Structures are given as C-alpha cells and as structure tokens.
C-alpha cells in the first residue's frame, strides 16, 4: 500500500464518525469538507452569495468539490432546492480518491423578489473500509440573493447560442429602472473587448421609468469554444453600483473532432512491439462537405488511415489512428488534419511502446 493511501486512510479514520453518519449533536457535517478540499474544520454552511440582483436576472455558479479520502464517494441530491428560483444544472455523481468534481447551479429571478436564502442539501455516500458499513453525510449548501423589483432585466442574460466561427452574432437586453431615484443611470460598462462589442442606449418605455438597451455583438474573430463571461454595468445607484449580465454561447470551429478524450488527446495506451492499438476519430465540418486532403505529423509508429476508400465529400469523415510501436518508449505526436476546403484541425496522440 502506498504512503499516500496510508496517509489518506489515516485521515479518514480520524475525521469520519464511527456511526457512519452525521452526529445530530454536532453542527458541522463532515461532508462539508469536500467543498474545502482539506481535513481542517470546514464552515457550517457552504455559501455562495449572488448579492443584489435585478428581477429577471439569470446567473450560474459552480460549487467545486475534491474527494480528500482514500476511497470513492457517491454524490446525490436527495431533495430539490428549497426555492424553485434555484435549480441544479448538473453535478459530478462519483469521485475517486483525490478527484475533483462540481455542482453547477442556476438562479432565475424572474418570478421572485426580496431576499432569498435557498438550501441545497447534498448527500455523500461511501463504504467504511474498516467495517464495510455504509457511511453518509449531508453537506449544507446555501445560495443567497436579494432581488430588486425596481430593476428588471429582460431577457436575464446575453445568450449567443451556437455561432459558427468567423460569423457575427448580436443579442440585446433591456434594463428598466422603476424606483424613486430620479437621476438613476448606467454610467459605464465593462466587458471583454477581444470577445465582443457592447453598446448602452437609452430607450423609452411605456408607463414611465428609466430604460436602457444593452446591445452585445460577438466579434467574428472570437476564439472557438464555450463562452462563459459577463458584462458589468456600472450605475450611480448606491445600493447596486454594479449590475452583472451573464454571457453564454459557443463558437463552433469549422472543424471539430469526436473521439479524443476531454483533454483533446488520443491515448492509445501501452502496446508491445509487434502488436497494434487503434482508435477511430470523426472529423466533422460545421458548414460544408469536406474531403481529407492530408494528415501531417505521422511517424514513430503512428499512422492514420482514412476510412472512406473514395474519400467522398461529406460533413463527417472517419479516420483511424493506429499505433505500431517501432521501439520501446513513450511516443507523442501532434497530427494536423487538412481538408480540401483549406480548413485544418490538430490533435495529439500519446502511446507507449513496450519490449516483447
């Protein structure tokens, strides 16, 4: 048994209650430690405070988790949050020793107002390595916000959706103030200038009030990938000097790959000289039909076979990455896949050759 495992197991024997569940006489559940990432005494509540939000705002937050113990744990959400304005988008269901995970939540303030304290109980289950008895503990998560009805936002975020790379996209949000501060105004705006342009324009609204249209334009040279960003509106309101708009979307590259793992690698594992390992990868075009023109970077036992004998134009092309080790040792190759349209995409192949 490794020193790390012994250390973690010793830590487990110290911090977990012998009964296998939380002691109701103690204030702090041991499950809260998954959110602090260490064995020290965690806070009694794992809190995220969104602060003051205009009505209609949609925001997200990620609670990060780390399994500090020497055995796997199961994560379960046995109850829905105490207010329907908060929902769980997704969460990590299993964490192995030292692995990390997350719980993504969303708050939608379109139908609520005033202060909100929302409880999210999260149950962790595992097996005691000493007795093989089940262990469980419920972490106490809490989400807080104050929703102002005199400031409304519609829609609640800037959502660009899926945008092909090289194209523009525009979205607008209306901010309306109906409070008693007569000179209420948006005085400045902060945003990521390499990603988008933002304009703030005063507009008229029926029934009075002060209103602005926030126009956001995604730049055509925005980098490919998922967009998780924000626009900050500065105001002269002493209670809410800054309003934050979430920005979401995805810039879809002309070419994408399906098959590599979440790190973008094709891992072909350990292969004995004389044997082979292979994996199919799909090259997908977001707009037009393509043919595979060339694959550069092959060598050291790494070869690529194009699945379609005729290589007929198609939005999806299947290639097979093959590893026939020529000698013992690690191999890492960066392959560039070129198409007849001039677009290209890269992927990294890793493998290990072994002596027979």
HUWOBEL-V485202 format. One record per residue. N is the residue number from 0. RES is the residue in one small letter. BURIAL is I if it has 16 or more other ideal C-beta (glycine too) atoms within 10 Angstrom, else O. D_CENTER is the distance of its C-alpha to the mean C-alpha in Angstrom with 1 decimal. Layout:
N&RES&BURIAL&D_CENTER, N&RES&BURIAL&D_CENTER
This chain:
0&x&O&34.6, 1&x&O&32.6, 2&x&O&33.0, 3&x&O&29.3, 4&x&O&29.5, 5&x&O&32.7, 6&x&O&31.2, 7&x&I&28.2, 8&x&I&30.6, 9&x&O&33.0, 10&x&I&30.2, 11&x&I&29.5, 12&x&O&33.3, 13&x&O&33.4, 14&x&O&30.5, 15&x&I&30.5, 16&x&O&33.3, 17&x&O&35.9, 18&x&O&35.8, 19&x&I&32.3, 20&x&I&31.0, 21&x&I&30.6, 22&x&O&33.9, 23&x&O&34.4, 24&x&O&36.6, 25&x&O&33.9, 26&x&O&31.5, 27&x&I&28.4, 28&x&I&26.7, 29&x&I&25.9, 30&x&I&22.5, 31&x&I&21.5, 32&x&I&21.7, 33&x&I&18.4, 34&x&I&16.7, 35&x&I&19.1, 36&x&O&18.9, 37&x&O&22.7, 38&x&O&25.9, 39&x&O&27.2, 40&x&O&27.9, 41&x&I&24.7, 42&x&O&24.9, 43&x&O&26.2, 44&x&I&23.3, 45&x&I&19.6, 46&x&O&19.3, 47&x&I&17.1, 48&x&O&19.4, 49&x&I&18.4, 50&x&O&21.9, 51&x&I&23.9, 52&x&I&22.4, 53&x&I&24.5, 54&x&I&25.0, 55&x&I&22.8, 56&x&I&19.7, 57&x&I&16.3, 58&x&I&13.6, 59&x&O&10.4, 60&x&O&9.7, 61&x&O&7.9, 62&x&I&10.8, 63&x&O&10.7, 64&x&I&13.3, 65&x&I&15.6, 66&x&I&18.4, 67&x&I&21.5, 68&x&I&24.0, 69&x&I&25.7, 70&x&I&24.9, 71&x&O&22.1, 72&x&I&21.0, 73&x&O&19.9, 74&x&I&17.7, 75&x&O&19.0, 76&x&O&18.8, 77&x&O&22.6, 78&x&O&22.8, 79&x&O&21.1, 80&x&I&20.6, 81&x&O&23.9, 82&x&I&23.3, 83&x&O&22.0, 84&x&I&20.6, 85&x&I&17.6, 86&x&I&15.6, 87&x&I&13.1, 88&x&O&10.5, 89&x&O&9.5, 90&x&I&10.3, 91&x&I&11.3, 92&x&O&14.9, 93&x&O&16.6, 94&x&I&16.5, 95&x&O&19.3, 96&x&O&21.1, 97&x&O&19.2, 98&x&O&15.9, 99&x&O&12.7, 100&x&I&10.4, 101&x&O&8.7, 102&x&I&9.7, 103&x&O&7.9, 104&x&I&11.0, 105&x&I&12.6, 106&x&I&16.0, 107&x&I&18.4, 108&x&I&21.7, 109&x&O&23.7, 110&x&O&26.1, 111&x&I&26.4, 112&x&O&28.1, 113&x&O&29.1, 114&x&O&27.5, 115&x&I&25.0, 116&x&O&24.2, 117&x&I&22.0, 118&x&O&22.0, 119&x&I&19.4, 120&x&I&21.1, 121&x&I&19.2, 122&x&I&21.5, 123&x&I&21.4, 124&x&I&24.0, 125&x&I&25.6, 126&x&O&29.1, 127&x&O&31.4, 128&x&O&32.4, 129&x&O&35.9, 130&x&O&36.9, 131&x&O&34.5, 132&x&O&34.2, 133&x&O&31.0, 134&x&I&29.2, 135&x&I&26.9, 136&x&I&25.6, 137&x&I&23.8, 138&x&I&21.5, 139&x&I&22.1, 140&x&I&19.1, 141&x&I&20.1, 142&x&I&18.7, 143&x&O&21.3, 144&x&I&22.1, 145&x&I&25.3, 146&x&I&25.5, 147&x&I&28.2, 148&x&O&30.1, 149&x&I&32.0, 150&x&I&29.0, 151&x&I&27.2, 152&x&I&24.4, 153&x&O&24.4, 154&x&O&22.0, 155&x&I&19.5, 156&x&I&17.0, 157&x&I&17.2, 158&x&I&15.6, 159&x&I&16.6, 160&x&O&15.5, 161&x&O&15.9, 162&x&I&18.3, 163&x&O&20.2, 164&x&I&20.4, 165&x&O&23.5, 166&x&O&23.7, 167&x&O&23.6, 168&x&I&22.0, 169&x&O&23.2, 170&x&I&22.1, 171&x&O&24.1, 172&x&I&23.8, 173&x&O&26.9, 174&x&I&27.4, 175&x&I&30.6, 176&x&I&32.4, 177&x&I&35.2, 178&x&O&36.1, 179&x&O&39.3, 180&x&O&38.5, 181&x&O&40.5, 182&x&O&39.2, 183&x&I&35.5, 184&x&O&33.6, 185&x&I&30.5, 186&x&O&31.7, 187&x&O&28.9, 188&x&I&25.5, 189&x&O&22.8, 190&x&I&20.2, 191&x&O&18.9, 192&x&O&22.1, 193&x&O&21.0, 194&x&I&18.5, 195&x&I&20.6, 196&x&O&23.9, 197&x&I&24.4, 198&x&O&27.7, 199&x&I&28.9, 200&x&O&32.0, 201&x&O&34.2, 202&x&O&35.1, 203&x&O&37.6, 204&x&O&36.8, 205&x&O&39.2, 206&x&O&40.6, 207&x&O&40.1, 208&x&O&37.4, 209&x&I&35.5, 210&x&I&32.8, 211&x&I&30.6, 212&x&O&28.8, 213&x&I&25.6, 214&x&O&25.4, 215&x&I&22.4, 216&x&O&22.9, 217&x&I&20.4, 218&x&O&22.2, 219&x&O&23.2, 220&x&O&22.4, 221&x&I&18.7, 222&x&O&16.8, 223&x&I&15.2, 224&x&O&11.5, 225&x&O&8.7, 226&x&I&9.9, 227&x&O&8.5, 228&x&O&11.8, 229&x&O&14.8, 230&x&I&18.6, 231&x&O&20.8, 232&x&I&24.2, 233&x&O&27.0, 234&x&I&29.8, 235&x&O&33.2, 236&x&I&32.4, 237&x&O&33.1, 238&x&O&31.0, 239&x&I&27.9, 240&x&O&28.3, 241&x&O&24.7, 242&x&I&22.7, 243&x&I&19.0, 244&x&I&17.7, 245&x&I&14.0, 246&x&I&13.5, 247&x&I&11.3, 248&x&I&12.1, 249&x&O&12.2, 250&x&I&15.1, 251&x&I&16.4, 252&x&I&18.5, 253&x&I&22.1, 254&x&I&21.5, 255&x&O&18.7, 256&x&I&19.0, 257&x&O&18.4, 258&x&O&19.4, 259&x&I&18.0, 260&x&O&15.6, 261&x&O&11.9, 262&x&O&13.5, 263&x&O&15.6, 264&x&O&18.7, 265&x&I&21.5, 266&x&O&22.9, 267&x&I&26.4, 268&x&O&27.3, 269&x&O&30.8, 270&x&I&33.6, 271&x&O&37.3, 272&x&O&39.5, 273&x&O&41.1, 274&x&O&38.2, 275&x&O&35.1, 276&x&I&31.5, 277&x&O&29.7, 278&x&I&26.5, 279&x&O&26.1, 280&x&I&23.6, 281&x&O&23.3, 282&x&I&23.6, 283&x&I&22.6, 284&x&I&23.8, 285&x&I&22.2, 286&x&O&25.6, 287&x&O&28.7, 288&x&O&30.4, 289&x&I&30.5, 290&x&I&32.6, 291&x&I&31.7, 292&x&O&34.1, 293&x&O&33.4, 294&x&I&31.2, 295&x&O&31.8, 296&x&I&31.4, 297&x&O&32.8, 298&x&O&35.0, 299&x&I&35.5, 300&x&I&35.4, 301&x&I&32.3, 302&x&O&33.3, 303&x&I&31.7, 304&x&O&33.4, 305&x&I&32.9, 306&x&O&33.0, 307&x&O&34.9, 308&x&O&38.5, 309&x&O&39.2, 310&x&O&35.8, 311&x&O&36.2, 312&x&O&34.0, 313&x&O&30.9, 314&x&O&27.4, 315&x&O&26.4, 316&x&I&28.1, 317&x&I&27.9, 318&x&I&28.7, 319&x&O&29.4, 320&x&I&28.6, 321&x&I&31.5, 322&x&I&32.2, 323&x&I&36.0, 324&x&I&36.3, 325&x&O&39.3, 326&x&O&39.4, 327&x&O&37.8, 328&x&O&34.8, 329&x&O&31.2, 330&x&I&30.4, 331&x&O&27.5, 332&x&I&27.9, 333&x&O&25.9, 334&x&I&26.9, 335&x&O&27.1, 336&x&I&27.4, 337&x&I&29.6, 338&x&I&30.5, 339&x&O&33.6, 340&x&I&31.8, 341&x&O&31.2, 342&x&I&27.4, 343&x&I&26.0, 344&x&I&22.9, 345&x&O&22.7, 346&x&I&21.5, 347&x&O&22.4, 348&x&I&24.5, 349&x&I&25.2, 350&x&I&28.0, 351&x&I&30.9, 352&x&I&34.5, 353&x&O&36.8, 354&x&O&40.6, 355&x&O&42.3
